[in-house]
Amino acid sequence: MTTAINNLVQTRIPTEYGEFVLHYFTNTIDDKEHVAFVFGDVMHKSRVPVRIHSECFTGDVLGSRRCDCGDQLDKALQLISEHGFGVLIYLRQEGRGIGLLKKLQAYNLQDEGMDTVDANLHLGHKPDEREYTIAALMLDNLQIKTIELITNNPNKIEQLQALGVKVDGRIAIEIESNCDNRAYLQTKAHKMDHLLTKTKK
C-alpha cells in the first residue's frame, strides 16, 4: 500500500515573526495541496504548539471582516514564534469544508437573515464538514510526540484524539469581535460550542 502523504518539498520562509520552514505535502486522500509551516525544532518534541488552520480565502487573503480567520492566522504565527517552536498546518478545506462557491452563497443567505449554521443547512450541508485525517498524518510525518492545540473548537480536539493525536492541552486564540463578525462568532459560541467568552451575550 502506498504512503498516504509525502513531505515533498521543504523551504525556508522568513516572516515578521521569524524564519519558518514550509513543508509541502502531497497525498493520496484528496487532490489538494496541504502545507505545514514549522518554526524551530519540533521533531520528537512534546507539547508542541500547533494551529490547524482551514483555508479561508476571503479572510486570510482579502482581509474580510465577516470572520475571524485572517486574524487567527496572524495571531497563531505570533503565538508559535513566542513559544520558540511550533507548527501551523494549513488545510485546503474552505468554508468549513463546503468550498468557496457554497461559502459565498452562504454569505448571501446570512445577509438575508440566516446565521452561518442555518445557511449551511439550507444549502444541503452540515454546519461543519471539516475533517483532520491529513493533519494527523502530517503531524506524524513531522515526528511530533504531543501537541498543545491552538483552537477554540473542542470538536477539533476530539477529532484529532480519535485519529491518534496526543493532545496535551489547548491554547486559546480569541480575537476581538467587530460589527461585521459579532453575530457570526456568537453563532459559533452558542450553536457550535466554540469556547468564545468574549462574544457570549
C-alpha positions as CSV (number, residue, x, y, z in Angstrom):
1,M,0.0,0.0,0.0
2,T,1.4,3.4,-1.0
3,T,2.0,6.1,1.7
4,A,-1.0,8.4,2.2
5,I,1.1,11.5,2.3
6,N,4.6,12.6,1.1
7,N,6.6,15.5,2.5
8,L,7.7,16.6,-0.9
9,V,9.5,19.9,-0.5
10,Q,10.8,22.0,2.4
11,T,11.8,25.6,2.0
12,R,12.6,28.5,4.4
13,I,10.1,31.4,4.6
14,P,11.2,34.5,6.5
15,T,8.3,36.3,8.2
16,E,7.8,39.2,10.6
17,Y,7.6,36.6,13.3
18,G,10.9,34.9,12.4
19,E,12.0,32.2,9.9
20,F,9.7,29.3,9.3
21,V,10.2,26.2,7.1
22,L,7.3,25.5,4.7
23,H,6.6,21.8,4.2
24,Y,4.6,21.0,1.0
25,F,2.7,17.7,1.3
26,T,1.2,15.6,-1.5
27,N,-1.3,12.9,-0.6
28,T,-3.4,10.0,-1.9
29,I,-6.5,11.0,0.0
30,D,-7.6,14.1,-1.9
31,D,-6.2,16.2,-4.8
32,K,-5.4,19.2,-2.6
33,E,-2.2,20.8,-1.5
34,H,-1.7,21.0,2.2
35,V,1.2,22.6,4.0
36,A,2.9,22.8,7.4
37,F,4.6,26.0,8.5
38,V,7.2,24.9,11.0
39,F,9.0,27.2,13.4
40,G,12.1,25.9,15.3
41,D,12.9,22.2,16.1
42,V,9.7,20.2,16.6
43,M,10.9,16.7,15.9
44,H,10.4,14.3,18.8
45,K,9.1,17.2,21.0
46,S,6.2,17.1,23.4
47,R,3.6,19.8,24.0
48,V,4.3,21.4,20.6
49,P,2.0,24.4,19.9
50,V,0.0,23.5,16.8
51,R,-2.6,25.5,14.9
52,I,-4.6,23.6,12.4
53,H,-6.0,26.3,10.2
54,S,-8.6,25.7,7.5
55,E,-8.3,27.8,4.3
56,C,-10.3,31.0,4.2
57,F,-9.7,32.9,1.0
58,T,-11.9,35.8,2.0
59,G,-10.4,36.2,5.5
60,D,-6.8,35.0,5.0
61,V,-6.1,36.7,1.7
62,L,-8.7,39.5,1.2
63,G,-8.9,40.6,4.9
64,S,-12.6,40.1,5.2
65,R,-14.1,41.2,8.5
66,R,-17.0,38.7,8.2
67,C,-15.0,36.1,10.1
68,D,-12.0,36.0,12.4
69,C,-9.9,33.6,10.2
70,G,-7.3,36.1,9.0
71,D,-6.7,37.5,12.4
72,Q,-6.5,34.0,13.9
73,L,-3.9,33.0,11.2
74,D,-1.7,36.0,12.1
75,K,-2.2,35.5,15.9
76,A,-1.3,31.8,15.6
77,L,2.0,32.6,13.9
78,Q,2.8,35.2,16.6
79,L,2.0,32.7,19.4
80,I,4.1,30.0,17.8
81,S,7.0,32.4,17.5
82,E,6.7,33.5,21.1
83,H,6.8,29.8,22.2
84,G,10.1,29.4,20.3
85,F,8.8,26.4,18.3
86,G,5.6,25.1,16.8
87,V,3.6,24.3,13.7
88,L,0.8,25.9,11.7
89,I,-0.9,23.3,9.4
90,Y,-2.9,24.9,6.6
91,L,-5.6,22.7,5.3
92,R,-7.4,23.3,2.0
93,Q,-10.9,22.9,3.3
94,E,-12.5,26.2,2.5
95,G,-15.7,27.3,4.2
96,R,-15.6,24.6,6.9
97,G,-15.3,22.1,4.1
98,I,-18.1,23.2,1.8
99,G,-15.9,25.0,-0.7
100,L,-15.6,28.7,-1.8
101,L,-18.7,28.7,-4.0
102,K,-21.0,27.4,-1.4
103,K,-19.4,29.6,1.3
104,L,-20.2,32.7,-0.8
105,Q,-23.7,31.5,-1.3
106,A,-24.0,31.0,2.4
107,Y,-22.8,34.6,2.9
108,N,-25.7,35.9,0.8
109,L,-28.1,33.8,2.9
110,Q,-26.6,35.3,6.0
111,D,-27.2,38.8,4.6
112,E,-30.8,37.8,4.2
113,G,-31.1,36.9,7.9
114,M,-29.8,33.4,8.4
115,D,-26.9,32.6,10.7
116,T,-23.9,30.6,9.5
117,V,-25.2,27.3,10.7
118,D,-28.7,27.7,9.1
119,A,-27.2,28.9,5.9
120,N,-25.0,25.8,5.5
121,L,-28.0,23.5,6.3
122,H,-30.2,25.4,3.8
123,L,-27.5,24.6,1.1
124,G,-27.7,20.9,2.0
125,H,-24.5,20.8,4.0
126,K,-23.6,20.1,7.6
127,P,-22.7,23.1,9.8
128,D,-19.1,21.9,9.7
129,E,-17.8,19.3,7.2
130,R,-14.1,19.6,8.0
131,E,-12.0,16.5,9.0
132,Y,-8.5,16.1,10.1
133,T,-7.1,12.8,8.9
134,I,-4.4,14.6,6.7
135,A,-3.5,16.9,9.6
136,A,-2.9,13.9,11.8
137,L,-0.7,12.2,9.2
138,M,1.3,15.4,8.7
139,L,1.9,15.6,12.5
140,D,3.1,12.0,12.4
141,N,5.4,12.8,9.5
142,L,6.9,15.7,11.4
143,Q,7.6,13.2,14.3
144,I,5.8,15.3,16.9
145,K,5.1,13.4,20.1
146,T,2.3,15.5,21.7
147,I,0.7,18.9,20.9
148,E,-0.9,21.8,22.5
149,L,-3.7,22.7,20.1
150,I,-4.2,26.4,19.3
151,T,-8.0,26.4,19.0
152,N,-11.4,27.5,20.4
153,N,-13.1,24.4,19.0
154,P,-13.5,21.4,21.3
155,N,-14.7,19.2,18.4
156,K,-11.3,19.7,16.7
157,I,-9.6,18.3,19.7
158,E,-12.0,15.3,19.9
159,Q,-11.5,14.5,16.2
160,L,-7.7,14.7,16.5
161,Q,-7.7,12.5,19.6
162,A,-9.8,9.9,17.8
163,L,-7.2,9.9,15.0
164,G,-4.5,9.1,17.5
165,V,-3.0,12.5,18.0
166,K,-1.9,13.1,21.6
167,V,-3.4,16.5,22.6
168,D,-1.8,17.6,25.9
169,G,-3.5,21.0,26.2
170,R,-5.3,23.8,24.5
171,I,-4.1,27.3,23.8
172,A,-7.0,29.8,23.3
173,I,-6.9,32.1,20.3
174,E,-9.8,34.6,20.8
175,I,-10.0,37.7,18.6
176,E,-11.9,40.8,19.5
177,S,-15.1,40.9,17.5
178,N,-16.3,43.7,15.2
179,C,-19.6,44.8,13.9
180,D,-19.3,42.6,10.9
181,N,-18.5,39.3,12.6
182,R,-20.1,39.6,16.0
183,A,-23.2,37.6,15.1
184,Y,-21.1,35.0,13.3
185,L,-18.9,34.5,16.4
186,Q,-21.9,34.4,18.7
187,T,-23.4,31.6,16.5
188,K,-20.2,29.6,16.7
189,A,-20.2,30.0,20.5
190,H,-23.9,29.2,21.0
191,K,-24.6,26.6,18.2
192,M,-21.2,25.0,17.7
193,D,-19.8,25.1,21.2
194,H,-16.7,27.1,20.4
195,L,-15.1,28.5,23.5
196,L,-15.5,32.2,22.8
197,T,-16.0,34.0,26.1
198,K,-15.6,37.5,24.5
199,T,-18.6,37.0,22.3
200,K,-21.1,35.4,24.8
201,K,-24.2,37.5,25.4
